[in-house]
Amino acid sequence: MRAALGLAALLLCMAWSASAPAEPAPLRVHVRVEGAWAQLWSGWVELAPTYTVVAENSGRSYTLDARTPLGALQATGLPLAVTDAYDDLVVVAVAGEAWWATRWWDYRVNWVQTGYGNQAQWLAYGPGLHDGDEVLWYPEAFGSTPLRLTDVGPAFGLPDGSCARAERVETLAADVAHEPGQPWPPVVWEPAPLSRLEGAAAQPVVGGATVARAPQPGLLWAAEEALPGGVPYHPIRSERSLIDCTPVI
């Protein structure tokens, strides 16, 4: 009798183990945070199922689903200030960099912007973050569009000892937004009309193509270059790229 009960208990435990849902694997997303004057963060983060944030205005603590742009931003570990005074949790400062009267903290997922919030409204209207997504946070201004820097070919040394590499700088052909209930829209890139390389190589870029010349190894990126005639143009700084012609020993 005792042996039969033991066998029954073992079979019951096996049944529970087989029916128990597997623990979901953490989502890995790439997060980049571009401040007004410098990049604040760039790297991969793992999103736990939930996270906790405290609204600075009310002092209320929220434990939330982490599969959101705000969850991804919180996972970077940067100091955040958020408010719950609006329809969603709103970011008012990142790493001490507060929003301004003409600019405010906003996000894009896979280069697409939205017209809704980054937490509750994202879960209601958006698709939820997926493994491998790109999340960009930045100070939004009217007319802001992202820049993308692409290395074209390998770096090569020049007779003067500097390092050179062909670069392509692009921006969005049309700045699309996600509409609730609709498929996530694709994006199309085109040459940026005017930008500037900064960092290891500092030079203007006209028509989206140039050969970067860096006197020493370092990071370079594409940034805003004012258009002639006062035309409003507010590109979002590109990701960094290492340029280095040091021989591998």
N, C-alpha and C positions, 0 to 999 in steps of 0.2 A: 504493500500500500504506500509506504513511504517513498519507495523508488518510483512508483507511478506518479506521485505528486511532484517529485523532483523533476521528472521528465516533462510533466505538464507545465511546470514553471519555466523550464528552459525553453520549451516551444513557444510559450507566451512572450518571453523576453525577445526571442528571435523575431517573432511577428511584429512586436513593437519597433524593434530596430529596423526592420525592413520597411515599415510604414512611415517611420519618422522622416520628415522632410530633411534633405541635406542642407547644411549650413551654407547660405549663399556665399560665393567667393567675393571678396572685396572688389569694388569697381576701381579701376585705375584710370584717371583722367589727367591730361596735361593742363596745368594752370599757368597763365602768364598774367602778371599784374604790372601795368605800365602807369606810373605816376605822371604828374605834370612835368617833372624835370628829369626823372630817371626811372629805370626799371626797378621795381620793388621785389619781384619774384619771378622765377621761371623754373618749372620742373614738374615731375610727376608726383601725384599724391594718391593715396588709397583712401576711398570713402568707406567709413564704417557704416553700419545700417542707420545709426542715428548720431546726432551731435546735440550739444546744448549751447544756447546763446542767450545772453541777457540784454534786454533792451535798455539803453542808457537813460531814456526819458522816463519810463515807468518803473524800471527796476524789476520787471517781470522776467522770469526765466522760462525759456521754451526748449523743450526737447523735440527735435524735428527729424524728419526723413532727410538723409544726407545727399540724396540723388538730385541735387539742385545746384544752380550756380552759386548760391550763397553757401551751401554746404561745401562746395569745392573751394571757395575762397577761404572759409574757416579752416579747412584742412591744411592750408599753407602755414598756419601758425602765426601769420601776421596779426598784430593788434588791430581789432576792429571796433568800431562804434556803430551801432545800429539803432534805429528807432522803430517803434510799433505804432506811431501816431497816424499812419496812413493805412491804405488797404492791404499792404503787405509789409514785411520787414524791409526797411530801406537802409542801405549803407550810407552813413554820413561821414565816415573817416576810415582810412586804411593806413596803418603805420603812422598815424598822426597827421596824415594829409587829408584835410577836410574838404568837403564840397564847397563850391563857390556859387556866387549869384548867377554866373553865366555858364558854369560847368558843374556836372554832377556825376557821381560814380554810377557807371552802367556796365553791362556785360554783353558778350556775344558768345554763342556756342557754335562751333564749327563755322565761324565768321558771320553767322546770321544774328541779327538783332531781333528783339521782340518789343511789343508794346505793353507787356504785362510784367508783373513782379518776379522776383528771383527765388521765391520760396513757395508760399501757398499757391499763388497764381501759376507758378511754373508747373507745379504738380497737377493743377486743374486744367491748364491749357496746353502745356508743353508735353514732350514725349518722355520726360525723365532722362537723366544722363545715362549714357551707355559707355561701356568699356572702350577706352581709346579716344573719347571725345576731347576736343580742344576748347577750353574755356578761357576767354580773355576778359579781364576787368580793366577799366581805364576811365579817365575823366571825359565824359561825353560833352561835346559842344555841338550846336546845330551845324550840320554838314560834315561831321566827323566820318572818316572812312579809314579802314586799316590799310597799312602798307605791308607788302610781303617781299622779302629779300631772298633771292635764289642765287646760289653760286653756280656759275656756268663754266664747267671745266675745272681742272686743277690749278692750284697756285703755281707761279713760276717766278724765279729770281730775275732781277734786272741788273745791268752792268753797274749801276750806282749802289747796289747792295740792298735796294728796297724789294719788297715782295708785291707781286701783282696778281690779280685774278679778275676775270670778267664777271660782272654782276648784273642781275636783272632785278628791277624794282617795279612792282605791280600794285595796282589798287583794284577795287571792285568795279566792274563795268556797270553794274546796277546794284545799289545798296538795298538788298531785299530784306524783308522782315517776315517772321513766321506769323501766320494767321491762325488763331485757335480753331481746332477741328480740321485743319488742312495738313497735307503732307509737308514735311520739312523741306524748304526750297533749296535747290542747288545754288552755287555761286559761280560766277564767271569772272576771271581776272583779265585785266588789260594793262598795258604799260602806263605807269604813273606819269602825268605830264611834266611834273617838276618835283624833285625831292632832293635830299642831301644825304650823303654818307657821313656818318660821324663815328667817333671812336678811333680805331687804329688808322683809318683813312678818312680824311675830312675833305670832301669835294662835292660840288653840285652834280646832280644827275638830271639830264634833260632827255625826255623821250623814253625813260625807263631802262636805259642801257648805258653802262660805263665800264671802264677798267679801273678797279680800285688799286691804288698804290699806297702801300703801308711801309713806312721806314723801319718798322720793327714788328714782331708778331703781336697780335692782340685781337680783340673783338671789334667788329664793325657792325653797324646797323643803319637802316634807312630812317630818316626823320623828316620833319616838315621843312620845306623851303618856301618862303613867301612868294606867291605868284605876283607878277607885275600888274600894275593897275589896281591894286587893292582888292583883287578877287578873293572872297572868303574861301579858304581851303585849310582844313584841319585834319590832316592824316594822323592816324594812330601809329606811333613808333613801331617798327618791325622787330621781329626776334633777332637776337644776336647771332653772328656767325664768326668763327675763328678763322683768321687768315695767318698762315705761318709757312714760311719757306725754309725753316731750319732743317738741314739734312738729318735723316734718321740714321743713327749710328748703330 
